[in-house]
């Protein structure tokens, strides 16, 4: 067995120890970008945990012949309008922004209508309340919907990183 096959490398991810991994497995994870240079690693014989970037075994190039030909993955995802047609990009957040501004305009018109329709200035306070709390309510409602879409996007990014 070669040294690469018997090495027992361990990594620390979010305070949790993982492994053991062989040297080849470690190099593959680094090459795939799954382990950033500041990831802590350790193997028997090392005094302390150290960042990957400071460990010579993991940063030294491997000299085992010619470089392998990279395997091409699946076709890149569609861009632009194709992303919308394949539901990779959501259009609802943009629509929600439009709804927000329509809601603000609606609150403004309602508030002004209230202010001028009631006699002797009795509509000023109700009009201001509609303007402030109506606009605030529309904003909060739209933010909650946008938040759901942002959570969806983050979960998709996490899923893509795990591939």
MOVEN-V418643 format. One line per field, one symbol per residue. psi: psi as a letter, one per 30 degrees, with the letter a starting at -180 (. if undefined). burial: + if it has 24 or more other ideal C-beta (glycine too) atoms within 12 Angstrom, else -. Layout:
psi: ???
burial: ???
This chain:
psi: klefffkikkljjhgkklallleeeeeeeeefgfjlfgkklklkfkelklkefgjeeffkkkihalklkkkkalkllllbeeeefggfkkfeeeeeeeeeeeeeeeeeeeeeeeeffklhgfgeeeeeeeeefeeeeeeeeeeeeeeeeeeeeeeeeeeeff.
burial: ------+-+++-------+-+-+-+++-++----+---+++++------+-+--+-++-------------------------------------+---+--++--+--++---------------+--++--++--+---+--+------------------
